[in-house]
Amino acid sequence: MQTKKPGAESEWVDPDDAPHLTREWFERADLYHGDKMVRRGRPKSASPKQAVNLRLDADVLEHFRRTGPGWQSRINEALRKAAGL
């Protein structure tokens, strides 16, 4: 008597029952060049930023946060300007 392995499918599945491949499916699919998967998204920067812990006065931080999204980049710009870079 044969025993069934847990998780093994015992029922035949008709390939015609497979879902239709839509444009959205292909847009989410992984892309390969040879054996290497091509990563999507933003390419790596030539000069990546470094994460640091920095203590700022509360009023300075609130000033930049009030300006909306991108406030960290604006702090970086202000620091570059102050450093003469």
C-alpha positions in Angstrom: 0.0 0.0 0.0 1.4 3.4 -1.0 1.2 6.3 1.4 0.5 9.8 0.1 3.2 12.5 0.9 1.9 15.5 2.8 1.2 18.4 0.4 1.4 16.2 -2.7 -1.3 16.8 -5.2 -3.2 13.7 -6.2 -5.6 15.4 -8.6 -4.7 15.9 -12.2 -5.0 19.6 -13.3 -5.9 20.4 -16.9 -3.4 22.8 -18.4 -6.4 24.5 -20.2 -7.5 25.6 -16.7 -4.4 27.8 -16.3 -5.2 31.5 -15.8 -4.8 33.8 -18.8 -1.5 35.6 -19.0 -2.3 39.3 -19.0 -0.1 42.4 -19.5 -0.2 43.0 -15.7 1.2 39.5 -15.1 4.1 40.1 -17.5 4.8 43.5 -15.9 5.3 41.8 -12.5 7.3 38.9 -13.9 11.0 38.5 -13.2 13.3 39.5 -16.1 16.5 37.5 -16.8 19.4 38.1 -19.1 21.0 34.6 -19.3 21.2 33.3 -15.7 21.2 36.7 -14.1 18.0 38.3 -12.9 17.7 42.0 -13.9 16.6 44.1 -10.9 13.9 46.7 -11.4 13.6 50.1 -9.8 16.1 52.9 -9.3 19.6 52.1 -10.5 22.5 52.1 -8.0 23.9 55.6 -7.5 27.5 56.4 -8.4 27.8 58.2 -5.1 25.3 56.6 -2.6 24.3 58.4 0.5 25.3 57.1 3.9 22.9 56.6 6.8 23.9 58.4 10.0 22.5 59.3 13.3 22.4 63.0 13.8 21.0 65.0 16.7 19.3 68.2 15.6 17.5 70.9 17.6 13.7 70.3 17.6 12.9 73.6 16.0 15.4 73.0 13.1 13.9 69.6 12.5 10.3 70.9 12.6 11.2 73.7 10.2 12.4 71.2 7.5 9.6 68.6 8.2 7.0 71.4 7.7 8.3 71.8 4.1 6.8 68.4 3.2 8.2 65.3 1.5 11.9 65.6 0.6 12.8 67.4 3.9 15.8 65.1 4.4 17.2 66.0 1.0 16.7 69.7 1.8 18.7 69.3 5.0 21.4 67.6 3.0 21.4 70.6 0.5 21.6 73.1 3.4 24.5 71.2 4.9 26.3 71.1 1.5 25.8 74.8 1.1 27.1 75.6 4.6 30.1 73.3 3.9 30.8 75.1 0.6 30.4 72.0 -1.4 
